[in-house]
Every structure is written in structure tokens, then in C-alpha cells.
Amino acid sequence: MKAIPGGIIAPTDVIGRDQLIARLWSILDGQSLVLTAERRMGKTTVIRKMTAEPVESLRAVYMDVERVNSPTELVERTAQAIGGHLGRSNQARRWLEDLWSALGGTEFAGVLKLPDAKGLPWKTALERLLGGLAAHANPRVALIWDEFPWALQKIARAEREAVVVDLLDTLRGLRQMHPSLRLVFTGSIGLHHVLVGLQDRGWVHSPINDMRAVEIPPLAPPDAVHLALELVRGERLDGADATAAAELIARELDGVPYYIQHVAAKLADAGQAASPGAASRIIQDALTDPDDPWQLEHYRSRLTSYYGPTSAAARALLDQLATHGLLTPGDLHEALKLDFQPDNDTARALCGPDREPLRRLLKLMQRDHYLTQDASGRLGFRFPLIRRWWRLDLGLGPLPPADDPVRAD
């Protein structure tokens, strides 16, 4: 197996995900899914393997809906994806063609379009399309809408928030009306950001409480070692220290497949046999390289879009945790009051006597995979690798040898 960081992994080369994928298929047999993952965990690789290797009773149809700007466009792209899955000569395909004609839709050069605003409402079209899919597809189809939260944000900006609420409620109603309908929502932005934003503006509803939320975790330690060792061997870099090198790579990189691929590729570029020392130097260089080859700056730059007026406070909290390790919410509240200079009312509320605003922010940061909480309630970085980078970026130096940060399960 060759190292291809950021490249497309062949389904047959995917390591350590069989149990997770089997669990996802088992869940989809009974209900729809919200699939969450931190970036670089291999979400797309898992989805591609599911699409390429369906189970007998269910097929996965993948859609990247990042470019969707309206519910009408979502209906059009969904019909397009369904048509590509159904083929040209079966009964379900004829159902789709008849439905599209009844909706007043057109097809030009293989592109499906609904009529303009004077035509059938998008809600009616979506209800008939997904209802018909549930009734006619054999085997059943699970529609995977990747980057769905981003599409919802774009729809809210292009139209209005009420349209997003209507879309989410319509989809929930369809899942209730058609028990065999399966939808999978996933994306690099958590769906909870969309929902929290709607709730903050008075939309109190639970449009996904019938869907199971499942996180794609890092690779388990044995699987991470296996991946690292297979990459080292595939690049013909294995020697006496190959196993020890693979163990170090897996441990230092928290089992994240993307970073493991990068280290193996760098070893191959240098043409040197894998050893713990060589792997450690590559990791250290990546964490301090001003060109940021692993794009770690994303963890800092995305704070503004994630947390808006409280983004500076979120950064201050991460600075504290990078410096001190595990802290209780009370410790963090005191640290904010002492060291943080809020520049707006929302941020000032985090430093006030009511700890609820801080509690909500910390919960969001946990859902965004920045933080994790141990059994005693102390908070710390979810990924020690990111804490290590954060410390180096702040000029705090490496972690003290005795420091034992919370590690992901």
C-alpha cells in the first residue's frame, strides 16, 4: 500500500473501519443517521467504502450537496443521483421518469430541472420524490447528503431561516411517514451549529431527534499501527525498527489516518528506513513548519465562523488548556475573568456570575471535537496532537514529560 495523503483510498485498502461500517449498516436497517467526524478522520473514505460495498438489503447513494443553494436545487440534485443509481431499464427508473414528467420537470443533456417559481412547490416535489423512492427502490436506498449543514447555511442566507426550518421539518415528516426511507446527513461543519443558531433565534424544534448520531473516531491503536506498518512496507522502508516506528506514528498522531499517511509519505520522500527517530523528526517538523503542510491552522481560523462573537473567548479557553492541561469549568471561568478582555456583550456574559453562557460554549466545543471531559469533570484538548501544536504555536514549548492529557477513546 502506497502513501497517498489526501488522496482517494481504494475501498479494498481501507484499514480498521470494517466494524464501524458494519455498525452503520445495522443502524441504517432501522433508522436514519447523522454522521459526525472531525476533519482528517477518513469520513469520505468510510462513505466511499459503503457506496462501493453495499449490503444485500440496502444501497448507499452519495451526494455532495455543498453547492446546493435552495430546496428546489436539492430536489433536482437528489433526483439526478437517484436516476444514476436506478439505471435505465427497471421499474423504479420508469417510476422516476413518470414522476419527473408529472412534476413538470425537464431533462437536458442529462441535467434534471424543475419548473420555475410558478411551477410545483419544492415541498410537494420533495415529498413525492422521497416518498416514491421509499416505495419503489428495491433494494432500499440510503441517501447520503454530504456537507448538508453547509447547504442549510447557504439556503438560510440566500432565502431565509424559515425555509431551512420548513425543509428540516419536511424531511422529518417524510421519515415518519415512510419508515423505510433512509437519510444520512454529514459534513465538515456540525449540524448542531445550524440547529443552535435556529434555536437562538426562537425556532424551538427537534427536526433530527428520530435520527441516530454516530461519530467516526480515530483508528483504534492496533488499527493505526497496522495502517502505519502497511504504508511503511508498501513504500519498501521496513527494517529492524519498522514496528517500533509504526507504534510511535500511531501513538503520536492519535490514530488519525490523514496524518499517518503524511508521515509515511515523508519517510518515502527521504528514502530512509522507518525508525522511531526519523518518524519523530518528521512529526516535529510538520508541527513547526510555517507552510503548515497538515493545515493545522484550520483549528484556529475556523473559530470565528463556528463561534462568532464568542470566538475570542473560545481561543482564550484553548490557550489556557494548552498551557495548563486539564481544568474544571470553574477554573476556566476564573481564568477568563482574570485574563480575557471581552469586546462585546456576548463575550462579557461568559465572564459574568451566570456560568450558563460558558457552559453552553464548552458543550459546543466538545461537540466540535476541540475538548473532551474526564470522569471528574475536567476539560482538556480532545486530541493531544492538536494541544501539542497549539503549545508550539504559542511559543510554550513541548509538553512536559509528566503531562498526561486526556486522550480520545
Residue pairs with C-beta under 8 A, 6 or more apart in sequence:
1 13
1 230
1 231
1 233
1 234
2 231
2 234
2 235
2 268
3 231
3 234
3 235
3 261
3 262
3 264
3 265
3 268
4 261
4 265
5 258
5 261
5 262
5 265
6 258
6 261
8 48
9 42
9 45
9 48
11 48
11 49
11 52
11 53
14 42
14 45
14 46
14 49
15 219
15 223
15 226
15 227
15 230
16 219
16 220
16 223
16 224
16 226
16 227
17 42
17 45
17 46
17 49
20 46
20 216
20 217
21 46
21 49
21 50
23 214
24 33
24 35
24 46
24 50
24 214
25 50
25 55
25 58
27 33
27 212
27 214
28 58
28 142
28 182
28 184
29 57
29 58
31 182
31 210
31 211
31 212
32 142
32 175
32 181
32 182
32 183
32 184
32 185
32 210
32 211
32 212
33 182
33 183
33 184
33 185
33 211
33 212
33 213
33 214
34 184
34 185
34 186
34 191
34 208
34 211
34 212
34 213
34 214
35 43
35 47
35 184
35 185
35 186
35 214
35 215
35 216
36 186
36 190
36 191
36 213
36 214
36 215
36 216
36 367
37 43
37 186
37 215
37 216
38 369
38 382
38 383
39 188
39 298
40 256
40 257
40 258
40 259
41 216
41 217
41 218
41 256
41 257
41 258
42 216
42 257
42 258
43 186
43 216
44 146
45 257
46 216
47 60
47 62
47 144
47 146
47 186
48 62
50 60
50 144
51 60
51 61
51 62
51 144
54 60
54 139
56 139
57 139
57 140
58 139
58 140
58 141
58 142
58 182
59 85
59 137
59 139
59 140
59 141
59 142
60 141
60 142
60 144
60 184
61 81
61 82
61 84
61 85
61 141
61 142
61 143
61 144
62 81
62 144
62 146
63 77
63 78
63 81
63 143
63 144
63 145
63 146
64 146
64 147
65 74
65 77
65 145
65 146
65 147
65 148
65 151
66 146
66 147
66 150
66 151
68 74
68 77
68 151
68 154
68 155
69 151
69 154
69 155
69 158
70 122
70 155
70 158
70 159
70 163
71 122
71 123
71 126
71 155
71 163
71 166
71 167
72 114
72 122
72 125
74 122
74 126
74 151
74 167
75 114
75 122
75 125
75 126
75 129
76 105
76 112
76 113
76 114
78 126
78 129
78 130
78 143
79 96
79 100
79 105
79 112
79 129
80 111
80 112
81 143
82 96
82 129
82 133
82 137
82 141
82 143
83 93
83 96
83 112
85 141
86 92
86 93
86 96
86 137
87 93
91 136
92 136
92 137
92 138
95 132
95 136
96 132
96 136
99 128
99 129
99 132
100 107
100 112
102 128
103 114
103 115
103 119
103 120
103 125
103 128
104 114
104 115
104 119
104 120
105 112
105 113
105 114
105 115
105 125
106 112
106 113
106 115
107 113
114 120
114 122
114 125
123 166
123 170
126 170
126 171
126 174
127 170
127 174
130 143
130 171
130 174
130 178
130 181
131 174
131 177
131 178
131 181
133 141
133 143
133 181
134 140
134 178
134 180
134 181
135 178
140 180
140 182
141 182
142 182
142 183
142 184
143 182
143 183
143 184
144 184
144 186
145 151
145 183
145 184
145 185
145 186
146 186
146 187
147 186
147 187
147 188
147 189
148 185
148 186
148 187
148 191
149 185
149 187
149 189
149 190
149 191
149 193
149 194
150 187
150 188
150 189
152 164
152 167
152 168
152 191
152 194
153 189
153 194
155 163
155 164
155 167
156 163
156 164
156 194
161 198
161 201
161 203
164 194
164 198
165 198
165 203
165 205
165 207
168 205
168 207
168 208
169 205
169 207
171 183
171 207
172 207
172 208
172 210
174 181
175 181
175 183
175 210
175 211
176 210
183 211
185 191
185 208
185 211
189 306
190 367
190 368
191 208
192 364
192 367
193 306
193 364
195 207
195 208
196 364
198 205
217 408
217 409
218 224
218 254
218 255
218 256
218 257
218 383
218 408
219 227
219 250
219 255
219 256
219 257
219 260
220 255
221 250
221 251
221 255
223 255
224 249
224 250
224 251
224 253
224 255
224 257
224 260
225 243
225 246
225 247
225 249
225 250
226 246
227 250
227 257
227 260
228 245
228 246
228 247
228 249
228 250
228 260
228 263
228 264
229 238
229 242
229 243
229 246
231 260
231 261
231 264
232 238
232 242
232 245
232 246
232 264
232 267
232 274
233 242
235 264
235 267
235 268
237 264
237 267
237 268
237 271
237 272
237 273
237 274
238 273
238 274
239 273
239 274
239 275
241 273
241 274
241 275
241 276
242 273
242 274
244 275
244 276
245 274
245 275
245 276
245 278
245 279
246 274
247 276
248 276
248 279
248 280
249 260
249 263
249 264
249 279
249 283
250 260
252 279
252 280
252 283
252 385
253 259
253 260
253 263
253 283
253 385
254 383
254 384
254 385
254 407
254 408
255 408
256 383
256 385
258 294
259 286
259 294
259 385
262 286
262 293
262 294
263 279
263 282
263 283
263 286
266 282
266 286
267 274
267 278
267 279
267 282
270 278
272 278
286 293
286 294
287 294
287 296
287 388
287 389
287 392
288 392
296 386
296 389
296 393
299 370
299 386
299 389
299 390
300 315
300 390
300 393
303 311
303 314
303 315
304 311
306 314
306 364
306 368
307 313
307 314
307 361
307 364
308 346
309 344
309 346
309 347
310 346
310 347
310 350
310 357
310 361
312 340
312 342
312 343
312 347
313 336
313 340
313 342
313 347
313 350
313 361
314 361
314 365
314 370
316 335
316 336
316 339
316 340
317 332
317 335
317 336
317 361
317 362
317 365
318 370
318 381
318 390
319 390
319 394
320 327
320 332
320 335
320 339
321 327
321 332
321 371
321 379
321 380
321 381
321 387
322 381
322 387
322 390
322 391
322 394
322 396
323 391
323 394
323 396
324 331
325 380
325 403
325 405
326 374
326 378
326 379
326 380
326 405
326 406
327 335
327 378
327 379
327 380
328 377
328 378
328 379
329 355
329 358
329 359
329 362
329 377
329 379
332 358
332 362
332 379
333 351
333 355
333 358
336 350
336 351
336 358
337 351
340 347
340 350
340 351
342 348
342 350
342 351
346 357
349 357
350 357
350 358
350 361
362 371
362 379
365 371
366 372
366 373
366 379
366 382
369 382
369 383
370 381
370 382
370 386
371 379
371 380
371 381
371 382
372 379
372 380
372 381
372 382
372 406
372 408
373 379
373 406
374 380
374 406
378 406
380 387
380 405
380 406
381 387
381 390
381 405
381 406
382 406
382 408
383 408
384 399
384 405
384 406
384 407
387 399
387 405
388 398
388 399
391 397
391 398
391 399
392 398
399 405
